[in-house]
Amino acid sequence: MQVCRHIPSVRPPPCALAIGNFDGIHLGHQALLNNLMSEAGRLNAMAAVMTFEPHPREFFTPHNAPARLCSMREKLEHFSAIGVERVYVCRFNERFAQLTVNAFMRDILQDGLNAQAILVGHDFRFGAKRAGSVADFERAGFQLPSLQQVDLAGARVSSTRVRLSLAEGNLKEAATLLGRPYSMSGKVVHGAKRGRQLGFPTANVHMRHERPALTGVYAVKLDGLNAVANLGVRPTISGVPKLSLEVHVLDFSGDLYGKHVHIEFMHKIREEMKFESLDALKAQIALDVTAARDLFLYECN
């Protein structure tokens, strides 16, 4: 899969193009992307995706933007797995935000990307002041394959709904909306080794999520291995709160430093807490490990 950070200076081959933020790649996104692959095959065209960095709401209202469900790398991994051939990561800045509806369709989609078919959600808006809609694509002559809204339990599947489920600790509902357990990935880096001093060595996973959709202590899978994770600011230890993801892999003694790992959040154990002493923290970690073991044992039976 090719990733492009700029609109090509030479017009590329024809493509079917899906446009959106695709935060989380939930069931609705997956339906749209599957439709993209079918349409690209029908047109004998390249399957391409346009997405944005930062999220437009992070640009317009940075202090009130929603929590991100996945990093750009995680998003690209999902696109590649589905079979997308090219991804255009558009820098969402003042210039991009001021593009008129006609300029976006003519200069970007038609002349720049040679898009033959456009696939978007039914409520997609674009152009300066969000003036453009699906009807504008139709009037401009783009093929616009129909897409059924994906509902679950009587409501539309959306990134907002996934965020709400995660914030409430309802990992089961989030997994249903996503079609898989909610996950994060990152590189294991060296930390202060406080976990080792407490008797519970941890893999410190580099965080690309500045505002994660969930925090707390969880039973997780690290590349398929049973583990317990703390996602938060470590209030008992940190002098200055700093977001971290620390994962203690059960019954494991190998070396994970430098590896890019994948963490699936399976069960929430508790909220993050501040303890009066390191001994109290150590005792609670022992309880968390026992809780995680019990949860995984229950799954097996």
C-alpha positions in Angstrom: 0.0 0.0 0.0 1.3 3.4 -1.0 0.8 6.4 1.4 0.8 9.9 -0.1 1.1 13.0 2.0 0.5 15.4 -1.0 -1.8 15.5 -4.0 0.2 14.1 -7.0 1.7 16.6 -9.4 1.1 14.1 -12.2 -2.5 12.8 -12.6 -2.6 9.2 -11.3 -4.6 6.3 -12.9 -8.4 6.3 -12.3 -9.5 5.4 -8.8 -12.5 4.7 -6.7 -12.1 6.9 -3.6 -13.4 6.6 -0.1 -13.3 9.8 1.9 -13.5 10.2 5.7 -11.8 10.3 9.1 -12.3 6.6 9.6 -11.5 6.9 13.4 -11.6 3.4 14.8 -12.5 1.6 11.6 -15.8 0.4 13.0 -18.5 -1.8 11.3 -19.8 1.2 9.4 -16.4 2.1 8.1 -15.7 -1.5 7.2 -18.9 -1.7 5.2 -17.9 1.5 3.2 -14.4 0.1 2.6 -15.7 -3.2 1.4 -17.9 -1.4 -0.9 -14.9 0.6 -2.1 -13.1 -2.6 -3.0 -16.1 -3.9 -4.9 -16.5 -0.6 -6.8 -12.7 -0.5 -7.7 -13.0 -4.0 -9.1 -16.0 -3.1 -11.1 -14.4 -0.1 -12.6 -11.0 -1.7 -13.0 -9.7 1.2 -11.0 -7.3 1.7 -8.1 -8.9 1.4 -4.6 -7.9 4.6 -2.7 -8.7 6.4 0.5 -8.5 10.0 1.5 -8.3 10.8 5.2 -7.2 13.8 7.2 -4.5 14.7 9.7 -5.3 16.3 12.1 -8.9 15.4 12.5 -10.9 18.5 11.3 -12.4 18.9 14.8 -8.9 19.0 16.3 -8.2 21.8 13.9 -11.3 23.9 14.5 -11.8 23.2 18.3 -8.6 21.6 19.6 -9.7 21.8 23.3 -13.1 20.2 22.6 -12.1 17.6 20.0 -13.1 14.0 20.6 -10.7 11.4 21.9 -9.0 9.5 19.1 -9.9 5.8 18.8 -6.8 5.0 16.7 -3.5 6.6 15.6 -2.7 7.2 12.0 -0.4 4.2 11.9 -3.2 2.0 13.3 -5.6 3.4 10.7 -3.1 2.7 7.9 -2.7 -0.9 9.2 -6.4 -1.4 8.9 -6.5 0.0 5.3 -3.7 -2.2 4.3 -5.4 -5.3 5.7 -8.6 -4.6 3.8 -6.6 -4.3 0.5 -6.6 -0.5 -0.1 -3.9 0.3 -2.7 -3.2 4.0 -2.0 -4.0 6.3 0.9 -3.9 10.1 0.6 -3.3 11.7 4.1 -4.4 15.3 3.6 -2.9 17.9 6.0 -6.0 19.6 7.4 -4.9 23.2 7.8 -6.3 26.7 7.1 -5.7 26.4 3.4 -7.5 23.1 3.1 -10.3 24.2 5.3 -11.0 27.2 3.0 -11.3 25.2 -0.2 -14.7 25.8 -1.8 -16.9 23.0 -2.7 -16.2 23.3 -6.5 -12.4 23.7 -5.9 -12.3 20.5 -3.8 -14.2 18.5 -6.4 -12.4 20.0 -9.5 -8.8 20.5 -8.3 -8.5 17.7 -5.7 -10.8 14.9 -6.7 -11.1 15.3 -10.5 -7.7 16.8 -11.6 -5.5 15.7 -8.7 -6.7 12.2 -7.9 -8.6 11.2 -11.0 -11.5 9.9 -8.9 -14.2 8.2 -10.9 -16.4 7.0 -8.0 -16.8 8.6 -4.5 -17.7 6.6 -1.4 -18.7 8.6 1.7 -21.2 8.3 4.6 -24.7 9.6 3.8 -24.1 12.7 6.1 -20.6 13.6 4.7 -20.0 17.3 4.5 -17.0 19.0 2.8 -15.7 22.4 1.6 -15.4 25.7 3.3 -18.0 26.0 6.1 -19.0 22.4 5.4 -21.2 23.7 2.5 -20.8 20.6 0.3 -22.9 17.4 0.6 -23.5 14.1 -1.3 -25.8 16.0 -3.7 -22.9 18.1 -4.9 -20.9 14.9 -5.9 -24.0 13.7 -7.8 -24.4 17.0 -9.7 -20.7 17.0 -10.6 -21.0 13.6 -12.3 -19.2 11.4 -9.9 -20.4 7.8 -9.6 -21.8 7.5 -6.0 -22.4 3.9 -5.0 -25.2 3.6 -2.5 -24.3 2.5 1.0 -26.7 1.2 3.6 -26.4 2.7 7.1 -25.1 0.1 9.5 -27.3 -0.1 12.6 -26.8 -2.1 15.8 -29.5 -2.4 18.5 -31.6 0.2 16.8 -29.0 2.9 16.5 -26.3 3.9 13.9 -22.8 2.5 14.4 -20.5 5.5 14.8 -17.2 6.6 16.2 -19.1 8.6 18.8 -20.9 5.5 20.0 -17.7 3.6 20.2 -16.1 6.3 22.4 -19.1 6.4 24.7 -18.9 2.6 25.2 -15.2 2.8 26.0 -15.6 5.7 28.4 -18.3 3.7 30.2 -16.0 0.7 30.4 -18.4 -1.4 28.2 -15.7 -3.2 26.2 -18.1 -5.8 25.1 -20.3 -3.3 23.3 -17.3 -1.5 21.9 -16.0 -4.8 20.5 -19.4 -5.5 18.9 -19.4 -2.0 17.2 -15.9 -2.5 16.0 -16.2 -6.1 15.0 -13.1 -6.9 17.1 -11.7 -6.0 20.6 -10.7 -2.4 20.9 -6.9 -2.2 20.6 -3.9 0.1 20.6 -0.4 -0.6 19.2 3.0 1.0 19.8 6.7 0.4 20.3 8.0 -0.9 23.6 10.4 1.7 25.1 12.6 1.9 28.2 10.9 3.5 31.2 12.0 4.1 34.8 11.6 0.3 35.5 9.3 1.1 38.5 7.2 -2.0 37.7 10.3 -4.2 38.0 11.1 -2.7 41.4 7.6 -3.5 42.6 7.9 -7.1 41.4 5.7 -6.6 38.3 7.9 -5.8 35.3 6.0 -3.9 32.6 6.3 -3.2 28.9 6.1 0.6 28.5 4.3 1.2 25.2 4.9 4.5 23.4 1.6 6.3 23.3 0.4 8.1 20.1 -2.9 8.9 21.7 -2.8 12.3 23.5 -6.5 11.9 24.6 -7.3 8.2 24.7 -10.9 7.0 24.7 -10.4 5.0 27.9 -8.2 4.9 31.0 -7.9 2.6 33.9 -6.7 -1.0 34.6 -7.6 -3.7 32.1 -7.1 -7.4 31.4 -5.5 -7.3 27.9 -3.9 -9.4 25.3 -0.4 -8.3 24.1 0.2 -10.0 20.8 -2.0 -12.9 22.1 -0.4 -13.2 25.5 -2.5 -12.7 28.6 -1.6 -9.5 30.4 -2.8 -6.7 32.7 -2.4 -3.1 31.6 -2.6 0.4 33.2 -3.5 3.2 30.9 -3.3 6.6 32.6 -1.1 9.1 34.4 0.2 6.9 37.2 -0.9 9.3 40.0 0.9 7.4 42.8 4.3 7.6 41.0 4.4 10.5 38.6 5.4 13.9 39.9 4.1 15.5 36.7 1.1 13.6 35.2 2.1 12.0 32.0 0.0 9.6 30.0 1.5 6.1 29.8 0.5 2.6 28.8 2.2 -0.1 30.9 1.6 -3.8 30.3 2.6 -6.6 32.6 2.5 -9.9 30.7 1.6 -12.8 32.8 4.1 -15.7 33.2 6.5 -14.1 30.7 10.2 -13.4 31.0 11.3 -12.5 27.5 12.6 -9.2 26.1 10.1 -6.9 24.3 12.2 -3.7 24.1 12.1 -2.2 20.6 9.2 -4.4 19.4 6.0 -3.0 18.0 3.2 -4.7 19.9 -0.6 -4.9 19.6 -2.7 -4.6 22.8 -6.3 -5.7 22.8 -8.5 -4.5 25.7 -10.6 -7.4 26.9 -12.0 -6.5 30.4 -12.0 -3.5 32.6 -10.8 -4.3 36.1 -10.9 -0.8 37.8 -10.4 2.9 37.5 -6.9 4.3 37.9 -6.3 5.3 41.6 -3.8 7.1 43.7 -2.4 5.1 46.6 -0.8 6.4 49.8 2.4 4.4 49.4 4.2 2.1 47.0 3.4 -0.8 49.2 -0.3 -0.1 48.8 0.2 0.2 45.1 2.1 -3.1 45.0 -0.7 -4.9 46.9 -3.3 -3.6 44.5 -1.3 -4.6 41.5 -1.2 -8.1 42.9 -5.0 -8.0 43.2 -5.2 -6.7 39.6 -3.1 -9.6 38.3 -5.3 -12.1 40.2 -8.4 -10.5 38.7 -6.9 -10.7 35.2 -6.0 -14.4 35.7 -9.6 -15.1 36.9 -11.1 -13.3 33.9 -9.0 -15.2 31.4 -9.7 -18.5 33.2 -13.4 -17.8 33.0 -13.1 -17.2 29.3 -11.5 -20.6 28.8 -14.2 -22.5 30.7 
